[in-house]
Amino acid sequence: MIEKRDNNQGLHGIRVKKSSVEWLFIILLLLFSFINSMTLLISMIFILFLLKQKQVGAIKVINILTLRTIINPGIAIGMDSWQNLKWIILFCCALYLIISFKKLNMSDWLKVRSIILLVLVFGLYSVITAFIFSSLPIVAIFKLVSYIFIFLSVIIGVGITYKKFDWIGWMLKLYLLILLPSIIFIGLPLGYLRNGYSFQGITNQPNMLGIVLVLFVAIVLAYLEISKKKYSFHYLLLFIAITMVILSKSRTSLIGCIILILLFIVLLNLNKTLKISLVSLGSVGSIFVLLSSNIEGFLSSFFLKGQESGNILYSRLNQLDSLLMNFWDNPLFGKGFMVPVLPYKSYEFSSDYIIEAGNLFIAVLSFSGIFGFLIFLTYIFKIFWMGNKRLIYLPISTILISMGEMVFFSSNNIGIWLYMYLSLYLFYRETNFNVVDD
């Protein structure tokens, strides 16, 4: 007689979760991709095996590629050699998710229908104004299409899968692949590779680490809000994350973390508020003591980032001045989506035109003018209005980091994680929270 064996049961009766095997597969592929260009290519091909999970797999693939994109160049080969392949994978996954929209149930479709329509209206408006007013209309349209295509694909994909898959728990684990290894690099030069004094961990720059940790803090707070199981481990993770944010010297990220934690404290009941307040104050005090005996000197170093005392906001002011100048030059229609303003018009296509826009709302005013800004603001407001307020940390974190590091439209970068947060906030309901505890 042949005995049937449980697929989740290993040798000697040890049960191994299927998800644990998958995470091991993901970690090994990521590590393998670090070696050279060829191992990166092989890893990008093998990660596509996740597509066996259909829509869930497609969302996992684009999130894993996002993580791989921001890895510290001192420990891994960059994605530049296979950038076109990455775009192909992203667009194919996005296309698959979009054509799956019929799998949305009627209530979810009715919820997102108006948002999708507004996003498409924003896209059509921006295409028309790009052709008329932009210096680089082809580049502007490509960036616009990539944003809208991937943004809508994530919304549709999460809408199809959120009832059967715990995306909050999965995203939390994905961020742990950044947080936990970064601890090792606190005392190593590789952890400060970008400029020698700001901590970047295993990410490609300090500001990137900072904004990723804001997203991490937001999802931990969301988890603590909806899960019946609350472990001290999660509070320890918050402490580690905030410590790293301070070491990164990312002003936007530190302010974002403080706002999120204060919001969390406000939403707790009185007794818990008192306890968490004491823990928070003690934690922050401990960090300052550990980092510097001269608190004033530490704060000065943190906010100045090596600049003269009169130029604390110099890097941001230059960006904002440029955006405002473009806005006033054409306040109604803007100067083109995510492209620099040139003294001539060119229909060339190139990925070399990169614009540093320091603030989301001023950037949209500059790119699309007042009319485009109103359309954009309308669908963002609808998302905030229609979502689950218990997960308010998720959408707020996307706005907070975009106030200083405007990554919202970076669909080739961590913009995808912002779209995930807005989608989770939009769809998750009380009936889904028990999935988090399983």
C-alpha positions in Angstrom: 0.0 0.0 0.0 1.4 3.4 -1.0 1.1 6.0 1.7 0.1 9.5 0.5 2.3 12.3 1.8 1.2 15.8 2.5 2.8 18.2 0.0 3.6 20.5 2.9 5.2 17.8 5.0 9.0 17.3 4.8 11.3 14.7 6.2 10.6 13.3 9.8 7.2 15.0 9.8 8.6 18.6 9.6 6.0 20.8 7.9 7.4 23.3 5.4 5.1 26.0 4.2 4.8 26.5 0.5 5.3 30.2 1.0 8.6 29.6 2.8 9.9 27.6 -0.1 8.9 30.4 -2.5 10.7 33.0 -0.4 13.8 30.9 -0.3 13.6 30.7 -4.1 13.2 34.5 -4.4 16.1 35.1 -2.0 18.4 32.7 -3.9 17.5 34.2 -7.2 18.2 37.7 -6.0 21.6 36.7 -4.6 22.4 34.9 -7.8 21.5 38.0 -9.8 24.1 40.0 -7.9 27.1 38.2 -9.4 27.3 39.5 -13.0 25.3 40.5 -16.0 24.7 36.9 -17.1 23.4 35.7 -13.7 21.2 38.7 -13.6 19.7 37.7 -17.0 19.2 34.1 -15.8 17.5 35.3 -12.6 15.2 37.6 -14.5 14.1 34.7 -16.7 13.6 32.3 -13.8 11.6 34.8 -11.8 9.0 34.5 -14.5 8.1 31.0 -13.2 6.0 32.9 -10.6 3.6 33.7 -13.5 2.2 30.2 -12.9 0.3 31.9 -10.1 -1.4 34.1 -12.8 -2.4 37.6 -11.6 -0.8 37.0 -8.2 2.4 36.0 -9.9 2.4 39.0 -12.2 2.2 41.4 -9.3 5.0 39.5 -7.5 7.2 39.7 -10.5 7.0 43.5 -10.9 7.5 44.0 -7.2 10.6 41.8 -7.1 12.0 43.6 -10.1 11.5 46.9 -8.3 13.4 45.6 -5.3 16.3 44.4 -7.5 16.4 47.8 -9.3 17.4 49.7 -6.1 20.2 47.4 -4.8 23.5 48.9 -3.7 25.9 48.9 -6.8 28.7 48.0 -4.4 27.2 44.6 -3.7 25.4 43.8 -7.0 25.7 44.4 -10.7 23.3 47.1 -11.8 20.2 46.6 -14.0 21.5 48.9 -16.8 22.6 46.1 -19.0 19.1 44.5 -19.1 17.0 47.7 -18.7 15.1 47.0 -22.0 14.3 43.5 -20.9 13.1 44.8 -17.6 10.7 47.2 -19.4 9.5 44.3 -21.6 8.7 42.2 -18.5 7.0 45.1 -16.7 4.9 45.9 -19.7 3.9 42.3 -20.4 2.9 41.8 -16.7 1.0 45.0 -16.8 -0.8 44.1 -20.0 -1.7 40.7 -18.6 -3.2 42.3 -15.5 -5.1 44.9 -17.5 -6.7 42.4 -19.9 -7.7 40.4 -16.8 -10.0 43.2 -15.7 -13.1 41.1 -16.4 -12.2 39.0 -13.4 -13.0 42.0 -11.1 -16.3 41.4 -9.4 -19.1 43.9 -10.0 -18.8 45.8 -6.7 -15.0 46.2 -7.1 -15.4 47.3 -10.7 -18.0 49.9 -9.7 -15.6 51.2 -7.1 -12.6 51.7 -9.4 -14.5 52.6 -12.6 -14.5 56.3 -12.0 -10.9 56.3 -10.8 -9.8 54.5 -13.9 -11.8 56.9 -16.1 -10.2 59.9 -14.4 -6.7 58.4 -14.9 -7.4 57.9 -18.6 -8.7 61.4 -18.9 -5.5 62.7 -17.2 -3.5 60.7 -19.7 -5.4 61.9 -22.8 -5.2 65.5 -21.6 -1.4 65.2 -20.9 -0.8 63.6 -24.3 -2.5 66.5 -26.1 -0.7 69.2 -24.1 2.6 67.4 -24.5 2.3 67.6 -28.3 1.4 71.3 -28.1 3.6 72.6 -25.3 6.4 70.1 -24.5 10.0 70.4 -25.7 10.2 66.6 -25.8 6.7 65.3 -26.7 7.7 61.8 -27.5 9.7 61.3 -24.3 6.8 62.9 -22.3 4.2 60.6 -23.8 6.4 57.5 -23.2 6.8 58.4 -19.5 3.1 59.2 -19.3 2.0 55.9 -20.9 4.4 53.9 -18.7 3.0 55.5 -15.6 -0.7 55.1 -16.5 -0.3 51.6 -17.9 1.5 50.2 -14.8 -0.6 52.2 -12.3 -3.9 50.9 -13.7 -2.5 47.4 -14.0 -1.6 47.3 -10.3 -5.0 48.7 -9.3 -6.7 46.0 -11.4 -4.4 43.2 -10.3 -4.8 44.0 -6.6 -8.6 44.3 -7.2 -8.6 40.8 -8.7 -6.4 39.1 -6.1 -6.9 40.8 -2.7 -9.6 38.4 -1.5 -7.4 35.4 -1.9 -3.9 36.7 -1.2 -2.5 38.6 1.8 -0.6 41.4 0.0 0.0 43.3 3.2 1.9 40.4 4.8 3.7 39.7 1.6 4.9 43.3 1.1 6.0 43.4 4.7 8.2 40.4 4.1 9.6 41.9 0.9 10.7 45.0 2.8 12.4 42.8 5.4 14.7 41.7 2.5 16.0 45.3 2.6 15.8 46.1 6.3 17.5 43.0 7.8 20.5 42.7 5.5 21.1 46.5 5.8 21.8 46.1 9.6 25.0 44.3 8.6 26.2 47.3 6.6 25.8 49.9 9.4 29.4 49.4 10.4 30.8 48.8 6.9 32.0 51.4 4.2 29.7 49.8 1.6 26.8 51.0 3.7 27.9 54.6 3.0 29.1 54.1 -0.6 27.2 57.0 -2.2 28.7 59.9 -0.3 30.7 58.5 2.6 28.5 59.8 5.5 24.9 59.0 4.8 23.7 55.4 5.4 22.2 53.6 2.4 22.2 50.0 3.5 21.8 47.6 0.6 20.0 50.3 -1.5 21.6 52.4 -4.1 21.5 55.7 -2.2 20.6 57.1 1.2 17.4 58.9 0.1 16.2 55.6 -1.4 16.8 53.8 1.8 14.9 56.5 3.7 11.8 56.5 1.6 11.7 52.7 1.5 11.8 52.7 5.3 8.9 55.2 5.4 6.9 52.7 3.3 8.0 49.9 5.6 6.9 51.9 8.7 3.6 52.5 7.1 2.9 48.8 6.3 4.0 47.7 9.8 1.6 50.2 11.3 -1.1 49.0 9.0 -0.4 45.4 10.0 -0.5 46.4 13.7 -3.8 48.2 13.0 -5.6 45.2 11.4 -4.0 42.2 12.9 -5.2 40.6 16.1 -1.7 39.2 16.7 0.6 42.0 17.8 4.2 41.0 18.6 6.9 43.0 20.2 9.0 42.0 17.2 7.1 44.5 15.0 7.9 47.3 17.4 11.5 46.3 17.4 11.4 46.5 13.6 10.0 50.0 13.8 12.9 51.0 16.1 15.5 49.6 13.7 13.8 51.3 10.7 13.8 54.7 12.4 17.4 54.3 13.5 18.3 53.7 9.9 16.3 56.7 8.7 18.3 58.9 11.0 21.6 57.4 9.8 20.5 58.0 6.2 20.2 61.7 6.9 17.1 61.8 4.8 15.0 64.8 6.1 11.9 63.9 4.1 12.0 60.3 5.4 12.5 61.3 9.0 9.6 63.8 8.9 7.4 61.1 7.2 8.2 58.5 9.8 7.4 60.9 12.7 4.1 61.9 11.1 3.1 58.3 10.6 3.9 57.3 14.2 2.2 60.3 15.6 -0.9 59.4 13.6 -0.7 55.8 14.9 -0.5 57.1 18.5 -3.4 59.4 18.0 -5.6 56.6 16.7 -4.8 54.3 19.6 -6.9 54.2 22.8 -5.7 56.3 25.8 -3.8 53.5 27.7 -2.0 52.3 24.7 -1.2 55.8 23.7 0.5 56.5 27.0 2.6 53.3 26.7 3.6 53.8 23.1 4.4 57.5 23.7 6.8 56.5 26.5 8.4 53.8 24.3 8.8 56.2 21.4 10.3 59.0 23.5 12.7 56.5 25.1 13.6 55.0 21.7 14.4 58.4 20.2 16.3 59.5 23.2 18.4 56.3 23.1 19.2 56.8 19.4 20.5 60.3 20.1 22.6 59.1 23.0 24.1 56.2 20.9 24.8 58.4 17.9 26.3 61.4 19.5 27.1 62.9 22.8 26.7 66.3 21.2 23.0 66.3 20.2 23.3 69.8 18.8 26.2 68.8 16.6 24.3 65.7 15.5 21.2 67.7 14.5 23.3 70.2 12.6 25.0 67.5 10.7 21.7 65.7 9.9 19.9 68.7 8.5 22.9 70.4 6.8 24.2 67.2 5.1 27.6 68.9 4.7 26.2 72.1 3.3 26.8 75.6 4.7 24.3 76.7 7.3 22.6 79.1 4.9 21.9 76.4 2.3 20.0 73.8 4.3 17.3 73.6 1.6 19.5 74.5 -1.3 19.0 71.2 -3.2 15.3 71.4 -2.9 14.9 75.1 -3.6 16.7 74.8 -7.0 14.2 72.1 -8.0 11.2 74.0 -6.8 12.3 77.2 -8.4 12.7 75.5 -11.7 9.3 73.8 -11.4 7.6 77.1 -10.5 9.3 78.9 -13.3 7.9 76.4 -15.8 4.4 76.6 -14.2 4.3 80.4 -14.5 5.4 80.2 -18.1 2.3 78.2 -18.9 0.0 77.9 -15.8 -3.0 76.5 -17.5 -1.5 73.6 -19.5 2.1 73.0 -18.2 5.3 72.3 -20.0 5.1 68.5 -20.6 5.0 65.4 -18.4 8.2 64.6 -16.6 10.6 66.2 -19.1 13.0 69.1 -18.9 12.2 72.4 -20.7 14.5 73.0 -23.7 14.9 76.1 -25.8 13.8 74.1 -28.8 11.3 71.3 -29.7 12.6 67.8 -30.4 10.7 64.7 -31.4 13.6 62.4 -30.5 13.2 59.5 -28.0 15.8 59.0 -25.3 15.8 57.7 -21.8 18.6 60.1 -20.9 16.2 63.0 -20.1 15.7 62.8 -16.4 14.1 65.4 -14.3 14.4 65.9 -10.5 11.1 67.1 -9.3 11.2 67.6 -5.5 7.5 67.9 -4.8 4.6 66.0 -6.2 1.9 68.7 -6.3 4.2 71.4 -7.6 5.6 69.0 -10.2 2.1 68.1 -11.5 1.3 71.9 -11.8 4.6 72.3 -13.7 4.0 69.3 -15.9 0.3 69.6 -16.6 -0.8 73.0 -15.5 -3.9 73.9 -13.4 -6.3 71.8 -15.5 -4.1 68.7 -15.3 -3.5 69.3 -11.6 -7.3 69.4 -10.9 -7.8 66.1 -12.7 -4.9 64.4 -10.9 -6.1 65.8 -7.5 -9.6 64.5 -8.2 -8.6 60.8 -8.6 -6.1 60.9 -5.7 -8.9 62.4 -3.5 -11.3 59.8 -4.7 -8.9 57.0 -3.7 -8.4 58.6 -0.2 -12.2 59.0 0.2 -13.2 55.5 -0.9 -10.5 53.5 0.8 -10.4 51.8 4.2 -9.5 54.4 6.8 -7.9 51.8 9.1 -5.2 51.5 6.5 -4.8 55.3 6.2 -1.0 55.0 6.8 -0.6 53.4 3.4 -1.8 56.3 1.1 -0.4 59.0 3.5 3.1 57.4 3.2 2.9 57.7 -0.6 2.2 61.4 -0.4 4.7 62.1 2.4 7.7 60.7 0.5 6.5 62.5 -2.6 6.8 65.8 -0.9 10.6 65.7 -1.0 11.5 62.7 -3.2 9.0 62.7 -6.1 9.0 59.1 -7.1 5.2 58.9 -7.7 5.4 58.7 -11.5 8.6 56.5 -11.5 7.0 53.3 -12.8 10.5 52.0 -13.6 11.4 52.4 -10.0 9.6 52.3 -6.6 6.6 54.1 -8.0 5.2 50.6 -8.3 5.2 50.3 -4.5 3.2 53.5 -4.2 0.6 52.1 -6.6 0.5 48.9 -4.5 -0.3 51.0 -1.3 -3.0 53.0 -3.0 -4.6 49.8 -4.3 -4.4 48.0 -1.0 -6.0 51.0 0.8 -8.7 51.1 -1.9 -9.8 47.4 -1.8 -9.1 45.9 1.6 -12.1 45.5 3.8 -12.7 44.2 7.3 -13.5 40.7 5.9 -9.9 40.5 4.5 -8.2 41.2 7.8 -8.5 37.6 9.0 -6.3 36.6 6.1 -3.5 38.7 7.7 -3.7 36.6 10.8 -3.6 33.2 9.1 
